C-alpha cells in the first residue's frame, strides 16, 4: 500500500489480519493518505496504539478499532486526527483512559469504549465539546466523579449500563444540558440516584433503569418504588 499506487484511497478495511502494529516507519509527506476517511482495523493482534500510528491518515473521519487486544494508548495517539468524527474502541482490554489520550479530537461526535476493563475515569477533555454519543457500558466502573462529564456540553446520549456503580454524585450530570438518552441499568444501585438525575428533568427523553425505558420527565414520574431496584 502506497500513495503512489493508491493515490486517492478513501476507505480501507484490514479486519481479520494478524496485525501487531500499525506504524510502519513512514516519515515523509509522500507516504501519507490525504483522502482516507474511513479505516477498519478489527479482530487483529493489535495491543498498543502509539503516537505514530495515525500520522499517515490526517483526513480520517471514522476509525474502527474494535475486537482487538488493545490495552494501552500512548499519549498523542490521536492528536493528528483533528477531523475524526467516530472512534470505536469497543471489545478491547483497556483499563485506564487518561484525559490527555483524547486531546485533539475536536470534531469527535461518537466515542465507543464499551466492553473494556475500565475501572476509573478521569475528567473528559474539554476538546470533546462536540461529542454527542458516549458509550461506557460493560466496563468495571465503580464510580463517576461530580466533574467527570463537565466538558461534554454537547452530549446527547450516555450509556453506563453493566458497570459496578452504586451511587452517582448529585452534580455529575449538571453540565449535560443537552442529554436526551441515559442508560444506567445493571449496576449496583440499591435505589435510583434521584438527586443526580434532578438536573436532567427538563430535557431528558429516555431514561433506562432496571430494564425499563421511561419516556417522561423526572418531575412527572409516578412509578412503583420497585421499578428503581437493579
BALOBA-1460 file (C-alpha; in Angstrom, 3 decimals):
// residues 230
<rec num="1" residu="x" x="0.000" y="0.000" z="0.000"/>
<rec num="2" residu="x" x="1.473" y="3.314" z="-1.007"/>
<rec num="3" residu="x" x="0.308" y="6.730" z="-2.065"/>
<rec num="4" residu="x" x="1.837" y="6.120" z="-5.478"/>
<rec num="5" residu="x" x="-0.314" y="3.063" z="-6.173"/>
<rec num="6" residu="x" x="-3.463" y="4.167" z="-4.302"/>
<rec num="7" residu="x" x="-3.292" y="7.925" z="-4.520"/>
<rec num="8" residu="x" x="-6.970" y="8.582" z="-3.753"/>
<rec num="9" residu="x" x="-7.659" y="5.734" z="-1.329"/>
<rec num="10" residu="x" x="-10.664" y="6.749" z="0.793"/>
<rec num="11" residu="x" x="-11.743" y="3.516" z="2.562"/>
<rec num="12" residu="x" x="-9.568" y="0.732" z="3.969"/>
<rec num="13" residu="x" x="-10.570" y="-2.437" z="5.826"/>
<rec num="14" residu="x" x="-7.812" y="-4.527" z="7.439"/>
<rec num="15" residu="x" x="-10.137" y="-6.605" z="9.623"/>
<rec num="16" residu="x" x="-9.139" y="-10.167" z="10.481"/>
<rec num="17" residu="x" x="-5.440" y="-9.879" z="9.696"/>
<rec num="18" residu="x" x="-2.793" y="-10.855" z="12.309"/>
<rec num="19" residu="x" x="-1.525" y="-7.268" z="12.598"/>
<rec num="20" residu="x" x="0.567" y="-6.455" z="15.663"/>
<rec num="21" residu="x" x="1.336" y="-2.836" z="14.804"/>
<rec num="22" residu="x" x="0.103" y="-0.032" z="12.563"/>
<rec num="23" residu="x" x="3.095" y="2.265" z="12.224"/>
<rec num="24" residu="x" x="5.491" y="1.040" z="9.538"/>
<rec num="25" residu="x" x="8.189" y="3.713" z="9.664"/>
<rec num="26" residu="x" x="6.762" y="6.126" z="7.100"/>
<rec num="27" residu="x" x="8.217" y="9.555" z="7.761"/>
<rec num="28" residu="x" x="7.786" y="11.695" z="4.642"/>
<rec num="29" residu="x" x="4.829" y="13.538" z="3.203"/>
<rec num="30" residu="x" x="4.660" y="11.254" z="0.156"/>
<rec num="31" residu="x" x="3.614" y="8.323" z="2.304"/>
<rec num="32" residu="x" x="0.540" y="9.968" z="3.787"/>
<rec num="33" residu="x" x="-3.003" y="9.203" z="2.637"/>
<rec num="34" residu="x" x="-4.735" y="12.596" z="2.386"/>
<rec num="35" residu="x" x="-8.069" y="11.165" z="1.162"/>
<rec num="36" residu="x" x="-8.516" y="8.235" z="3.553"/>
<rec num="37" residu="x" x="-11.607" y="8.998" z="5.659"/>
<rec num="38" residu="x" x="-12.628" y="5.549" z="6.950"/>
<rec num="39" residu="x" x="-10.357" y="2.891" z="8.454"/>
<rec num="40" residu="x" x="-11.230" y="-0.509" z="9.937"/>
<rec num="41" residu="x" x="-8.646" y="-2.432" z="11.959"/>
<rec num="42" residu="x" x="-10.714" y="-5.031" z="13.807"/>
<rec num="43" residu="x" x="-10.104" y="-8.573" z="15.072"/>
<rec num="44" residu="x" x="-6.316" y="-8.342" z="14.919"/>
<rec num="45" residu="x" x="-3.433" y="-8.878" z="17.362"/>
<rec num="46" residu="x" x="-3.019" y="-5.156" z="17.928"/>
<rec num="47" residu="x" x="-2.318" y="-4.375" z="21.602"/>
<rec num="48" residu="x" x="-0.770" y="-0.877" z="21.680"/>
<rec num="49" residu="x" x="-1.664" y="2.380" z="19.949"/>
<rec num="50" residu="x" x="1.384" y="4.610" z="19.562"/>
<rec num="51" residu="x" x="1.773" y="8.315" z="18.844"/>
<rec num="52" residu="x" x="2.926" y="7.482" z="15.297"/>
<rec num="53" residu="x" x="0.164" y="5.105" z="14.242"/>
<rec num="54" residu="x" x="-2.217" y="7.569" z="12.604"/>
<rec num="55" residu="x" x="0.144" y="10.238" z="11.294"/>
<rec num="56" residu="x" x="-0.349" y="8.861" z="7.770"/>
<rec num="57" residu="x" x="-4.120" y="9.391" z="7.890"/>
<rec num="58" residu="x" x="-4.746" y="13.091" z="8.628"/>
<rec num="59" residu="x" x="-8.179" y="13.115" z="6.929"/>
<rec num="60" residu="x" x="-9.694" y="10.232" z="8.902"/>
<rec num="61" residu="x" x="-13.308" y="10.757" z="9.948"/>
<rec num="62" residu="x" x="-14.273" y="7.255" z="11.108"/>
<rec num="63" residu="x" x="-11.868" y="4.908" z="12.909"/>
<rec num="64" residu="x" x="-12.963" y="1.421" z="13.979"/>
<rec num="65" residu="x" x="-10.596" y="-0.468" z="16.304"/>
<rec num="66" residu="x" x="-12.974" y="-2.903" z="17.977"/>
<rec num="67" residu="x" x="-12.326" y="-6.546" z="18.930"/>
<rec num="68" residu="x" x="-8.558" y="-6.283" z="19.192"/>
<rec num="69" residu="x" x="-6.286" y="-6.762" z="22.220"/>
<rec num="70" residu="x" x="-5.605" y="-3.078" z="22.853"/>
<rec num="71" residu="x" x="-4.547" y="-2.490" z="26.462"/>
<rec num="72" residu="x" x="-2.527" y="0.703" z="26.124"/>
<rec num="73" residu="x" x="-2.970" y="4.009" z="24.342"/>
<rec num="74" residu="x" x="0.140" y="6.169" z="24.180"/>
<rec num="75" residu="x" x="-0.019" y="9.944" z="24.759"/>
<rec num="76" residu="x" x="-0.735" y="11.729" z="21.496"/>
<rec num="77" residu="x" x="-2.055" y="8.622" z="19.738"/>
<rec num="78" residu="x" x="-4.962" y="10.587" z="18.220"/>
<rec num="79" residu="x" x="-3.509" y="14.091" z="18.214"/>
<rec num="80" residu="x" x="-3.197" y="14.195" z="14.400"/>
<rec num="81" residu="x" x="-6.846" y="13.218" z="13.890"/>
<rec num="82" residu="x" x="-8.458" y="16.617" z="14.136"/>
<rec num="83" residu="x" x="-11.180" y="15.603" z="11.642"/>
<rec num="84" residu="x" x="-12.241" y="12.406" z="13.397"/>
<rec num="85" residu="x" x="-15.990" y="12.024" z="13.995"/>
<rec num="86" residu="x" x="-16.294" y="8.402" z="15.162"/>
<rec num="87" residu="x" x="-13.842" y="6.472" z="17.347"/>
<rec num="88" residu="x" x="-14.796" y="2.875" z="18.112"/>
<rec num="89" residu="x" x="-12.640" y="1.037" z="20.671"/>
<rec num="90" residu="x" x="-15.205" y="-1.422" z="21.960"/>
<rec num="91" residu="x" x="-14.280" y="-5.000" z="22.962"/>
<rec num="92" residu="x" x="-10.657" y="-4.395" z="23.857"/>
<rec num="93" residu="x" x="-8.935" y="-4.706" z="27.253"/>
<rec num="94" residu="x" x="-8.311" y="-1.045" z="28.114"/>
<rec num="95" residu="x" x="-8.138" y="-0.427" z="31.883"/>
<rec num="96" residu="x" x="-7.318" y="3.284" z="32.051"/>
<rec num="97" residu="x" x="-8.083" y="6.244" z="29.818"/>
<rec num="98" residu="x" x="-6.194" y="9.358" z="30.981"/>
<rec num="99" residu="x" x="-7.822" y="12.540" z="29.697"/>
<rec num="100" residu="x" x="-4.811" y="13.543" z="27.563"/>
<rec num="101" residu="x" x="-5.268" y="10.409" z="25.442"/>
<rec num="102" residu="x" x="-8.332" y="12.005" z="23.849"/>
<rec num="103" residu="x" x="-6.985" y="15.503" z="23.433"/>
<rec num="104" residu="x" x="-7.059" y="16.957" z="19.938"/>
<rec num="105" residu="x" x="-10.304" y="15.218" z="18.924"/>
<rec num="106" residu="x" x="-12.157" y="18.482" z="18.401"/>
<rec num="107" residu="x" x="-14.676" y="17.109" z="15.880"/>
<rec num="108" residu="x" x="-15.442" y="13.817" z="17.620"/>
<rec num="109" residu="x" x="-19.181" y="13.109" z="17.882"/>
<rec num="110" residu="x" x="-19.215" y="9.421" z="18.903"/>
<rec num="111" residu="x" x="-16.895" y="7.521" z="21.260"/>
<rec num="112" residu="x" x="-17.485" y="3.832" z="21.934"/>
<rec num="113" residu="x" x="-15.488" y="2.409" z="24.863"/>
<rec num="114" residu="x" x="-17.914" y="-0.386" z="25.737"/>
<rec num="115" residu="x" x="-16.808" y="-3.906" z="26.691"/>
<rec num="116" residu="x" x="-13.398" y="-2.916" z="28.025"/>
<rec num="117" residu="x" x="-11.888" y="-3.155" z="31.530"/>
<rec num="118" residu="x" x="-12.144" y="0.496" z="32.554"/>
<rec num="119" residu="x" x="-12.001" y="0.790" z="36.327"/>
<rec num="120" residu="x" x="-11.835" y="4.543" z="36.759"/>
<rec num="121" residu="x" x="-12.397" y="7.692" z="34.721"/>
<rec num="122" residu="x" x="-10.551" y="10.960" z="34.666"/>
<rec num="123" residu="x" x="-12.460" y="14.086" z="33.684"/>
<rec num="124" residu="x" x="-13.045" y="14.105" z="29.950"/>
<rec num="125" residu="x" x="-11.070" y="16.683" z="27.972"/>
<rec num="126" residu="x" x="-12.659" y="19.991" z="27.015"/>
<rec num="127" residu="x" x="-11.589" y="19.161" z="23.442"/>
<rec num="128" residu="x" x="-14.652" y="16.866" z="23.313"/>
<rec num="129" residu="x" x="-17.221" y="19.645" z="23.415"/>
<rec num="130" residu="x" x="-18.894" y="18.329" z="20.225"/>
<rec num="131" residu="x" x="-19.233" y="14.752" z="21.490"/>
<rec num="132" residu="x" x="-22.848" y="13.578" z="21.174"/>
<rec num="133" residu="x" x="-22.688" y="9.843" z="21.994"/>
<rec num="134" residu="x" x="-20.557" y="8.262" z="24.721"/>
<rec num="135" residu="x" x="-20.765" y="4.521" z="25.375"/>
<rec num="136" residu="x" x="-19.060" y="3.312" z="28.569"/>
<rec num="137" residu="x" x="-21.254" y="0.267" z="29.085"/>
<rec num="138" residu="x" x="-19.920" y="-3.156" z="30.088"/>
<rec num="139" residu="x" x="-16.843" y="-1.952" z="31.943"/>
<rec num="140" residu="x" x="-15.785" y="-2.142" z="35.597"/>
<rec num="141" residu="x" x="-16.521" y="1.420" z="36.663"/>
<rec num="142" residu="x" x="-17.215" y="1.676" z="40.375"/>
<rec num="143" residu="x" x="-17.768" y="5.430" z="40.386"/>
<rec num="144" residu="x" x="-18.008" y="8.634" z="38.417"/>
<rec num="145" residu="x" x="-16.937" y="11.928" z="39.942"/>
<rec num="146" residu="x" x="-19.004" y="15.086" z="40.036"/>
<rec num="147" residu="x" x="-16.723" y="16.673" z="37.385"/>
<rec num="148" residu="x" x="-16.219" y="13.660" z="35.072"/>
<rec num="149" residu="x" x="-18.590" y="14.938" z="32.371"/>
<rec num="150" residu="x" x="-18.265" y="18.685" z="32.921"/>
<rec num="151" residu="x" x="-16.789" y="19.481" z="29.491"/>
<rec num="152" residu="x" x="-19.138" y="17.237" z="27.479"/>
<rec num="153" residu="x" x="-21.595" y="20.052" z="26.923"/>
<rec num="154" residu="x" x="-22.900" y="18.673" z="23.613"/>
<rec num="155" residu="x" x="-23.588" y="15.140" z="24.858"/>
<rec num="156" residu="x" x="-26.996" y="13.718" z="23.872"/>
<rec num="157" residu="x" x="-26.612" y="10.016" z="24.694"/>
<rec num="158" residu="x" x="-24.752" y="8.437" z="27.627"/>
<rec num="159" residu="x" x="-24.519" y="4.691" z="28.238"/>
<rec num="160" residu="x" x="-23.315" y="3.406" z="31.634"/>
<rec num="161" residu="x" x="-25.047" y="0.028" z="31.603"/>
<rec num="162" residu="x" x="-23.416" y="-3.017" z="33.230"/>
<rec num="163" residu="x" x="-20.814" y="-1.388" z="35.441"/>
<rec num="164" residu="x" x="-20.262" y="-1.504" z="39.220"/>
<rec num="165" residu="x" x="-21.801" y="1.865" z="40.092"/>
<rec num="166" residu="x" x="-23.566" y="2.012" z="43.448"/>
<rec num="167" residu="x" x="-24.006" y="5.774" z="43.624"/>
<rec num="168" residu="x" x="-23.729" y="8.863" z="41.430"/>
<rec num="169" residu="x" x="-22.774" y="12.258" z="42.916"/>
<rec num="170" residu="x" x="-25.620" y="14.766" z="42.698"/>
<rec num="171" residu="x" x="-23.617" y="17.144" z="40.459"/>
<rec num="172" residu="x" x="-22.343" y="14.549" z="37.963"/>
<rec num="173" residu="x" x="-24.835" y="15.417" z="35.214"/>
<rec num="174" residu="x" x="-25.237" y="19.130" z="35.846"/>
<rec num="175" residu="x" x="-23.311" y="20.175" z="32.704"/>
<rec num="176" residu="x" x="-25.189" y="17.787" z="30.404"/>
<rec num="177" residu="x" x="-27.899" y="20.233" z="29.366"/>
<rec num="178" residu="x" x="-28.466" y="18.526" z="26.005"/>
<rec num="179" residu="x" x="-28.635" y="14.959" z="27.292"/>
<rec num="180" residu="x" x="-31.713" y="13.149" z="25.959"/>
<rec num="181" residu="x" x="-30.892" y="9.465" z="26.491"/>
<rec num="182" residu="x" x="-29.367" y="7.902" z="29.625"/>
<rec num="183" residu="x" x="-28.877" y="4.212" z="30.381"/>
<rec num="184" residu="x" x="-27.749" y="3.208" z="33.876"/>
<rec num="185" residu="x" x="-29.298" y="-0.235" z="34.171"/>
<rec num="186" residu="x" x="-27.471" y="-3.307" z="35.515"/>
<rec num="187" residu="x" x="-25.309" y="-1.536" z="38.072"/>
<rec num="188" residu="x" x="-25.251" y="-1.934" z="41.841"/>
<rec num="189" residu="x" x="-27.709" y="0.751" z="42.885"/>
<rec num="190" residu="x" x="-29.960" y="-0.085" z="45.797"/>
<rec num="191" residu="x" x="-32.229" y="2.797" z="44.844"/>
<rec num="192" residu="x" x="-32.259" y="5.190" z="41.923"/>
<rec num="193" residu="x" x="-29.965" y="8.231" z="42.438"/>
<rec num="194" residu="x" x="-32.706" y="10.814" z="42.039"/>
<rec num="195" residu="x" x="-30.601" y="13.749" z="43.224"/>
<rec num="196" residu="x" x="-28.089" y="13.111" z="40.446"/>
<rec num="197" residu="x" x="-30.884" y="12.893" z="37.869"/>
<rec num="198" residu="x" x="-32.635" y="16.077" z="39.007"/>
<rec num="199" residu="x" x="-30.640" y="18.430" z="36.681"/>
<rec num="200" residu="x" x="-31.837" y="16.382" z="33.686"/>
<rec num="201" residu="x" x="-35.560" y="16.667" z="34.305"/>
<rec num="202" residu="x" x="-36.258" y="19.437" z="31.786"/>
<rec num="203" residu="x" x="-34.622" y="17.785" z="28.776"/>
<rec num="204" residu="x" x="-34.196" y="14.027" z="29.305"/>
<rec num="205" residu="x" x="-36.404" y="11.973" z="26.947"/>
<rec num="206" residu="x" x="-35.345" y="8.378" z="27.594"/>
<rec num="207" residu="x" x="-34.155" y="7.035" z="30.919"/>
<rec num="208" residu="x" x="-33.340" y="3.337" z="31.097"/>
<rec num="209" residu="x" x="-33.203" y="1.799" z="34.578"/>
<rec num="210" residu="x" x="-33.612" y="-1.832" z="35.656"/>
<rec num="211" residu="x" x="-34.684" y="-2.975" z="32.216"/>
<rec num="212" residu="x" x="-37.328" y="-0.264" z="31.757"/>
<rec num="213" residu="x" x="-37.388" y="2.738" z="29.438"/>
<rec num="214" residu="x" x="-39.144" y="5.806" z="30.829"/>
<rec num="215" residu="x" x="-40.043" y="8.364" z="28.172"/>
<rec num="216" residu="x" x="-41.145" y="11.005" z="30.665"/>
<rec num="217" residu="x" x="-39.693" y="13.889" z="32.600"/>
<rec num="218" residu="x" x="-38.452" y="13.012" z="36.059"/>
<rec num="219" residu="x" x="-40.780" y="15.567" z="37.559"/>
<rec num="220" residu="x" x="-43.816" y="13.651" z="36.243"/>
<rec num="221" residu="x" x="-42.693" y="10.120" z="37.148"/>
<rec num="222" residu="x" x="-45.290" y="8.112" z="39.036"/>
<rec num="223" residu="x" x="-43.698" y="4.716" z="39.429"/>
<rec num="224" residu="x" x="-43.683" y="1.913" z="41.928"/>
<rec num="225" residu="x" x="-40.509" y="2.050" z="44.100"/>
<rec num="226" residu="x" x="-39.706" y="-1.495" z="42.972"/>
<rec num="227" residu="x" x="-39.028" y="-0.116" z="39.496"/>
<rec num="228" residu="x" x="-35.960" y="1.612" z="40.893"/>
<rec num="229" residu="x" x="-34.144" y="-1.508" z="42.050"/>
<rec num="230" residu="x" x="-31.452" y="-3.093" z="39.899"/>
